[in-house]
Structures are given as C-alpha cells and as structure tokens.
Amino acid sequence: MKSIPQFNPVKYKNTTREQWQETANAWFRWSPTLNKWLGNATERMLDMANIKNGDRVLDVAAGAGEQTITAAKRVGKSGYVLATDISSNILEYAKEIAKQNGLENIETKVMDGENLTLEDGKFDAVISRVGLIYFPDQHRALKEMLRVLKPGGKVAAIVYSTPEKNKFFSIPVSIIRNRAKLAPPLSGQPGPFSLGSEGVIEKLFLTAGFINVKSEDVDSPLQLFSTKECIRFEKESFGALHQMLSNLSDLEKETVWQEIEQELRVFESDNGFVGPCEMIVAVGEKPC
C-alpha cells in the first residue's frame, strides 16, 4: 500500500529559517509598507495586550522589528522589549531599526518560539505579529508564551483570517500551487490561513490554558501604487512563495508571476492597488 505523506516539522522549520535568512533584507527595505499595511492591527494588538509604560514585553517571531519599535515606544524608557526570531539575519535589521529610532530599551535574541530559553513569569505581555501561523506546533508555542508570562499577563497575536478575505495573498498561493503541481497542505501543516477559520485561534488559546480569550477582525487592505508594485513586494519579501516555486525553472517562475499579476490587476484602479486583507487579533490572559 502507498504510504500517506507525513508533515515533517523539523524540515519545515529549517526551511522557514532559511527563507527568512534570505529575505531579511527585503523585509527590512519594505518596512514602511509593512507599517502602513499592518499599523492598525499592530496598535490593536498592543491595546488588547494592555501594554503600558514600564512593561516588560516579549515579541515572538519579531522579524525586522517594526512592531517591536511600536511596543518599545509604548513601554518607555522604564520598560523593556525582547525581540526574538529564528532568523539571525532578520534580527540584525531589528537592531538597525531600533538604532535609527534612538531606542535603548530593546534587546534581540535568536530563539525558537516553541522552545523559549527564558525564565518563567518574567513578562507582562507577549506579542506575535503574523508569526504564530507558521509554527509547526502552535499549541507548544502558546504554552511557552504562557509560561514566561506573569500571572494576569496577556498574549496577543495577529493572524490572517480566511483566504476569501485575503485575496492579495491567497490568489498567488493558489496559482503557484496549481502551476507547480503541489499537493494540498498536509494535515497539521502550518501556513498563512491555518488559524483563520471561525473559532480556530480562540480554541487554540483556550486549549493552551488561557482565560478571557477573545478576538477581533481588523480590515487591513494592502495599499500600493500599482499591481506591479504588489508583485515586487511579494516576490522580494514573501519567502513562502519562493519555496513553493523552487522546483520550477526561471522561465516557468516568470510565467507564473505574470499570471499572478494579471489576476491581481482586478484590485487596481485610478487610486492605485488595494489588495483585500483581513487580520484577526486574538488575546488570552494567564490565570492568576
């Protein structure tokens, strides 16, 4: 009998690390776009986590650290933010952004979000912006965040909702999967829309041991000058798409991107490109 393919979390995590090592510079260069695109959801995440002056905050899967900067400004000089990520390259850019903003209350550490090498109960809040969706063991990641929280502290995370409400991203994923003849995601495999269905992320928080769990939908359209700029943004910054295309020739890749551009052009008007996007901001509290 033919064996059923199994999801390999170790291989997936290694591939994810390599993707972010390679796209770190691009993610940094597109920081202004990220700020405009995810700024509202980020502010809502910090509000729901009740981050305030003097707090100690852990940022898991921090990337180039744009949301780290926002949190650091909130906690002030008496507060502290630790930005962690599995990619050492991308954290170098987080350091650079902190330096550019004159912030000295930020520290960075290379760290696996599923295995936080941190003491119990040291943080007032934990945040994760578009990171939890890519953890192979999302339950374990949340349990680790819960462990390092002080009693009464909160974890807040931003994730994509459903493919239907995020067509700027789901259309390229669908086209690439079809053209590269990729099988559907394996059972248990993480991905951009793995926590987007109704009630999924809330259940994950509750199962991990959080109380007072709630979520909010935040309309987060991706606004750019043109469809071509959107294609450039996704080509340069979205490592997962590069991985999906890896088995195609350069000519085939270019043909795929042309098809994606043609499909996304429906979101362009005289006012520029507005890609549909909806984020979910979820929060849970550690019991006292």
C-alpha positions as CSV (number, residue, x, y, z in Angstrom):
1,M,0.0,0.0,0.0
2,K,1.1,3.5,-0.8
3,S,2.1,5.4,2.4
4,I,0.4,8.7,3.2
5,P,2.9,11.6,3.2
6,Q,3.5,13.0,6.7
7,F,4.3,16.5,7.6
8,N,7.9,16.9,8.8
9,P,8.0,19.7,11.3
10,V,11.8,19.7,11.6
11,K,12.3,20.1,7.8
12,Y,9.6,22.7,7.7
13,K,11.2,24.8,10.5
14,N,14.7,24.6,8.9
15,T,13.2,25.7,5.5
16,T,11.4,28.5,7.2
17,R,14.6,29.7,8.9
18,E,16.4,29.6,5.5
19,Q,13.6,31.6,3.9
20,W,13.8,34.4,6.4
21,Q,17.6,34.4,6.3
22,E,17.4,35.0,2.6
23,T,14.5,37.6,2.6
24,A,15.6,39.5,5.7
25,N,17.0,42.5,3.7
26,A,13.9,42.7,1.6
27,W,11.6,42.6,4.6
28,F,13.6,45.4,6.1
29,R,13.5,47.5,3.0
30,W,9.7,47.2,2.8
31,S,9.3,48.3,6.4
32,P,7.4,51.5,5.5
33,T,4.9,49.4,3.5
34,L,4.5,46.9,6.4
35,N,3.9,49.8,8.8
36,K,1.2,51.3,6.7
37,W,-0.4,47.9,5.9
38,L,-0.3,46.3,9.4
39,G,-0.2,49.5,11.5
40,N,-3.8,49.4,12.6
41,A,-3.8,45.7,13.5
42,T,-0.5,46.3,15.4
43,E,-2.0,49.1,17.5
44,R,-5.0,46.9,18.3
45,M,-2.7,44.0,19.3
46,L,-0.9,46.3,21.7
47,D,-4.2,47.7,23.1
48,M,-5.6,44.2,23.6
49,A,-2.4,43.1,25.4
50,N,-2.8,46.1,27.7
51,I,0.8,47.2,27.0
52,K,1.7,50.3,29.0
53,N,4.6,52.4,30.4
54,G,7.1,50.3,32.3
55,D,6.0,46.9,31.0
56,R,8.3,44.1,30.0
57,V,7.3,42.7,26.6
58,L,8.3,39.7,24.6
59,D,8.0,39.8,20.8
60,V,8.0,36.3,19.3
61,A,8.8,35.9,15.6
62,A,9.6,39.6,15.6
63,G,11.1,39.7,12.1
64,A,12.7,43.1,11.3
65,G,11.0,44.5,14.3
66,E,8.6,47.2,13.1
67,Q,6.0,46.2,15.7
68,T,8.9,45.9,18.3
69,I,9.6,49.6,17.8
70,T,5.9,50.4,18.4
71,A,5.8,48.4,21.6
72,A,9.1,49.9,22.8
73,K,7.7,53.4,22.4
74,R,4.7,52.4,24.5
75,V,6.6,51.0,27.4
76,G,9.0,53.9,27.5
77,K,12.5,54.2,29.0
78,S,11.4,52.3,32.1
79,G,10.1,49.4,30.1
80,Y,11.8,46.7,28.1
81,V,11.1,44.7,24.9
82,L,12.9,41.5,23.9
83,A,12.6,40.7,20.2
84,T,13.1,37.0,19.3
85,D,13.2,35.2,15.9
86,I,14.7,32.0,14.4
87,S,16.5,34.1,11.8
88,S,19.7,35.9,12.9
89,N,19.8,37.9,9.8
90,I,16.4,39.5,10.3
91,L,17.2,40.4,13.9
92,E,20.2,42.4,12.7
93,Y,17.7,44.6,10.9
94,A,15.6,44.8,14.0
95,K,18.7,46.2,15.8
96,E,19.2,48.6,13.0
97,I,15.6,49.9,13.2
98,A,15.9,50.3,17.0
99,K,19.1,52.3,16.5
100,Q,17.5,54.5,13.8
101,N,14.7,55.3,16.3
102,G,17.1,56.0,19.1
103,L,15.6,53.3,21.3
104,E,17.8,51.7,24.0
105,N,15.1,49.6,25.7
106,I,15.2,46.8,23.0
107,E,17.2,43.6,23.1
108,T,17.3,40.9,20.4
109,K,17.9,37.2,20.7
110,V,17.9,34.3,18.2
111,M,15.3,31.9,19.7
112,D,12.8,29.2,18.7
113,G,9.4,30.3,19.7
114,E,8.5,26.7,20.5
115,N,11.4,26.5,22.9
116,L,11.8,29.8,24.7
117,T,15.1,29.9,26.6
118,L,13.6,32.3,29.2
119,E,12.7,32.1,32.8
120,D,9.1,31.6,33.9
121,G,6.9,34.6,34.7
122,K,9.2,37.4,33.6
123,F,7.0,39.3,31.1
124,D,3.9,41.5,31.4
125,A,2.9,40.8,27.8
126,V,3.8,38.7,24.8
127,I,3.0,39.7,21.2
128,S,3.4,37.9,17.9
129,R,2.6,39.6,14.6
130,V,1.9,37.2,11.7
131,G,4.2,34.6,13.3
132,L,2.1,32.1,15.1
133,I,0.6,30.8,11.8
134,Y,4.0,29.5,10.8
135,F,4.8,27.5,13.9
136,P,4.8,23.7,13.3
137,D,3.5,23.2,16.9
138,Q,1.3,26.2,17.6
139,H,0.0,24.7,20.8
140,R,3.5,24.3,22.2
141,A,4.4,27.9,21.1
142,L,1.4,29.3,23.1
143,K,2.2,27.1,26.1
144,E,5.7,28.6,26.1
145,M,4.3,32.1,25.8
146,L,2.0,31.3,28.7
147,R,4.9,30.0,30.8
148,V,7.0,33.2,30.5
149,L,4.1,35.5,31.3
150,K,3.4,36.9,34.8
151,P,0.1,35.9,36.3
152,G,-2.6,38.2,34.8
153,G,-0.3,38.9,31.8
154,K,-1.6,38.7,28.2
155,V,-0.6,37.2,24.9
156,A,-1.9,38.9,21.8
157,A,-1.3,37.6,18.2
158,I,-2.1,38.8,14.7
159,V,-3.0,36.2,12.1
160,Y,-4.7,36.2,8.7
161,S,-8.4,35.3,8.5
162,T,-9.7,33.3,5.6
163,P,-8.3,33.0,2.0
164,E,-11.5,34.6,0.7
165,K,-10.8,37.8,2.7
166,N,-7.1,37.9,1.8
167,K,-7.1,37.6,-1.9
168,F,-3.9,39.6,-2.4
169,F,-2.1,36.6,-0.9
170,S,-4.4,33.7,-1.5
171,I,-4.6,34.2,-5.3
172,P,-0.8,33.9,-5.7
173,V,-0.7,30.9,-3.4
174,S,-3.5,29.2,-5.4
175,I,-1.9,29.9,-8.8
176,I,1.6,28.8,-7.6
177,R,0.2,25.6,-6.1
178,N,-1.6,24.8,-9.4
179,R,1.3,25.7,-11.7
180,A,3.9,23.9,-9.6
181,K,1.6,20.9,-9.2
182,L,1.9,21.0,-5.5
183,A,-0.2,18.7,-3.3
184,P,-2.7,20.2,-0.8
185,P,-1.2,21.1,2.6
186,L,-0.7,18.0,4.8
187,S,-2.7,17.5,7.9
188,G,-1.2,19.6,10.7
189,Q,0.9,21.7,8.4
190,P,1.0,25.4,9.4
191,G,0.5,28.2,6.9
192,P,-0.8,31.7,6.3
193,F,-4.5,30.7,6.7
194,S,-4.1,27.9,9.3
195,L,-5.8,29.9,12.1
196,G,-8.2,32.0,10.1
197,S,-11.4,29.9,10.2
198,E,-14.1,30.9,12.7
199,G,-13.2,29.9,16.3
200,V,-9.9,28.2,15.5
201,I,-7.5,30.6,17.2
202,E,-9.8,31.1,20.2
203,K,-9.9,27.3,20.7
204,L,-6.1,27.2,20.4
205,F,-5.7,29.8,23.1
206,L,-8.2,28.1,25.4
207,T,-6.6,24.7,24.9
208,A,-3.2,26.2,25.8
209,G,-4.6,27.3,29.2
210,F,-5.5,31.0,28.6
211,I,-8.6,32.6,30.1
212,N,-10.7,35.7,28.9
213,V,-9.9,34.8,25.3
214,K,-11.3,37.0,22.6
215,S,-10.6,38.1,19.1
216,E,-11.4,41.0,16.7
217,D,-11.3,41.3,12.9
218,V,-9.3,44.2,11.6
219,D,-9.7,45.3,8.0
220,S,-6.1,45.7,6.7
221,P,-6.0,46.4,3.0
222,L,-2.7,46.4,1.3
223,Q,-2.4,49.7,-0.4
224,L,0.3,50.3,-3.0
225,F,0.8,52.4,-6.1
226,S,0.1,49.6,-8.6
227,T,-0.3,45.9,-9.2
228,K,3.3,45.8,-10.4
229,E,4.5,47.2,-7.0
230,C,2.4,44.5,-5.2
231,I,4.1,41.8,-7.3
232,R,7.5,43.3,-6.5
233,F,6.6,43.3,-2.8
234,E,5.5,39.7,-2.8
235,K,8.4,38.5,-5.0
236,E,11.0,40.1,-2.8
237,S,9.5,39.6,0.7
238,F,7.3,36.5,0.8
239,G,9.8,33.7,1.3
240,A,7.0,31.0,1.4
241,L,6.1,31.8,-2.2
242,H,9.7,31.4,-3.3
243,Q,9.8,28.0,-1.6
244,M,6.6,26.9,-3.4
245,L,8.2,27.9,-6.7
246,S,11.6,26.3,-6.1
247,N,11.1,23.3,-8.4
248,L,10.2,25.5,-11.4
249,S,12.7,26.9,-14.0
250,D,13.3,30.6,-14.1
251,L,11.2,30.9,-17.3
252,E,8.3,29.0,-15.6
253,K,8.6,31.2,-12.5
254,E,8.4,34.3,-14.6
255,T,5.3,33.0,-16.4
256,V,3.7,32.2,-13.0
257,W,4.3,35.8,-11.8
258,Q,2.8,37.2,-15.0
259,E,-0.3,35.1,-14.4
260,I,-0.5,36.4,-10.8
261,E,-0.1,40.0,-11.9
262,Q,-2.9,39.5,-14.4
263,E,-5.2,38.1,-11.7
264,L,-4.4,40.7,-9.1
265,R,-4.9,43.6,-11.6
266,V,-8.6,43.5,-10.7
267,F,-7.7,45.3,-7.5
268,E,-6.1,48.2,-9.3
269,S,-7.9,51.4,-10.1
270,D,-7.1,55.1,-10.7
271,N,-6.5,55.3,-6.9
272,G,-3.8,52.6,-7.1
273,F,-3.7,49.0,-5.9
274,V,-5.9,48.0,-2.9
275,G,-5.5,44.3,-2.0
276,P,-8.2,42.8,0.2
277,C,-6.8,41.7,3.5
278,E,-8.4,41.0,6.9
279,M,-6.4,40.2,10.0
280,I,-7.6,38.6,13.3
281,V,-6.2,39.9,16.5
282,A,-6.6,37.4,19.3
283,V,-5.7,37.7,23.0
284,G,-5.7,35.5,26.1
285,E,-4.8,36.1,29.7
286,K,-2.7,34.0,32.1
287,P,-4.7,32.9,35.2
288,C,-3.6,34.4,38.5
